[in-house]
Amino acid sequence: MQYIGEKLKDKDYKERKTSYGLIFNEKGELAVVYIEKYDMYNLIGGKIEAQETSKEALIRETKEEIGYSLKDIEYVDNLGCYYYFDIMDLYELGIMDFYKAKLDQKICEPVEKDHELVWVKPEEIVDKMYFEYHRYILSKYLGEK
């Protein structure tokens, strides 16, 4: 696994396992969520809960964040990232799995009401992503495309 970010020697990092989707439509646009109260763009996904695989976490997070099911889910990459999460005042080591997928169908209303689904061209959003690891994986994806 590749690691990015700077690990500060005097900080304790809490490990957080997560799963995210590179979810594209037929136009090649990427699904991201916008959270207005933080003026933040993120890939869809999040924390892997106990007894849950990373793929199951992505499916659950997609349902919670935007109310959709997924199809054509394919594992892409994993990444470790040391970072400071300013909103929560935490130093974290994110251990992340990334998948490519497509939205299937709307199955419910989102649980996370502050997450707005936005379709964007990947090259136009990469520098606007909140987390360093989202910017990194998108840059890597665009370089391999």
SVG drawing of the C-alpha trace seen along z (x, -y; Angstrom):
<svg xmlns="http://www.w3.org/2000/svg" viewBox="-37 -27 46 36">
<polyline fill="none" stroke="black" stroke-width="0.4" points="0.0,0.0 1.2,-3.5 1.1,-6.2 0.8,-9.9 0.7,-12.9 3.1,-13.9 3.2,-12.0 4.0,-14.4 6.2,-12.8 4.5,-14.5 0.9,-13.6 -1.2,-10.5 -3.0,-9.3 -6.3,-7.5 -6.7,-4.8 -9.8,-5.2 -10.7,-2.6 -12.8,-3.9 -14.2,-3.1 -14.9,-5.5 -16.4,-5.3 -15.2,-6.7 -18.8,-6.7 -19.2,-7.8 -22.2,-8.3 -22.4,-7.6 -21.0,-11.1 -17.8,-10.4 -18.9,-12.7 -18.0,-11.9 -20.5,-11.8 -19.4,-13.8 -21.2,-15.1 -21.2,-18.8 -21.7,-19.7 -22.7,-23.4 -22.1,-24.0 -18.4,-23.1 -18.2,-24.3 -16.7,-20.8 -16.6,-18.4 -16.0,-14.7 -16.1,-11.4 -19.1,-9.3 -18.2,-6.9 -17.0,-6.8 -16.1,-4.7 -16.2,-0.9 -18.2,0.3 -17.5,3.4 -18.3,6.6 -18.5,4.8 -16.3,5.3 -15.1,2.2 -17.4,3.0 -20.4,3.3 -19.4,0.0 -19.4,-1.8 -22.9,-0.4 -24.2,-1.5 -22.6,-4.9 -23.9,-5.5 -27.5,-4.7 -27.1,-7.0 -25.5,-9.9 -27.5,-10.0 -30.2,-7.3 -28.9,-5.1 -27.8,-1.6 -24.7,-0.8 -23.8,1.6 -20.6,2.6 -18.5,2.2 -14.8,2.9 -11.9,2.5 -9.4,-0.1 -6.8,-0.8 -6.0,-1.3 -4.1,-4.1 -2.9,-5.2 -2.9,-8.9 -1.8,-10.8 -3.8,-14.0 -5.3,-16.5 -9.1,-16.7 -9.6,-20.3 -13.4,-20.0 -13.1,-17.3 -9.7,-18.4 -8.3,-14.9 -5.1,-13.5 -6.0,-10.4 -4.4,-7.7 -6.9,-6.9 -6.7,-3.4 -8.8,-3.6 -10.2,-1.3 -11.3,-2.9 -13.8,-1.4 -15.1,-2.3 -18.9,-2.0 -22.1,-3.2 -25.3,-4.4 -28.1,-1.9 -31.4,-3.2 -32.8,-5.5 -33.9,-3.3 -34.7,-5.8 -34.3,-9.3 -30.8,-10.1 -30.2,-9.9 -27.5,-12.5 -29.7,-15.5 -26.7,-17.9 -25.1,-15.8 -26.0,-17.1 -25.2,-14.9 -23.3,-16.8 -22.1,-15.5 -18.8,-17.0 -15.9,-16.5 -13.2,-14.9 -10.5,-17.2 -12.6,-20.2 -13.2,-19.1 -9.8,-17.5 -8.4,-20.6 -11.6,-21.5 -11.8,-18.2 -11.6,-18.8 -9.4,-15.8 -5.8,-15.4 -6.4,-11.7 -9.4,-12.4 -7.3,-14.9 -4.5,-12.3 -6.6,-9.4 -8.4,-11.5 -5.1,-12.9 -3.8,-9.3 -7.0,-8.2 -6.8,-11.1 -3.1,-10.3 -3.9,-6.7 -7.0,-7.4"/>
</svg>
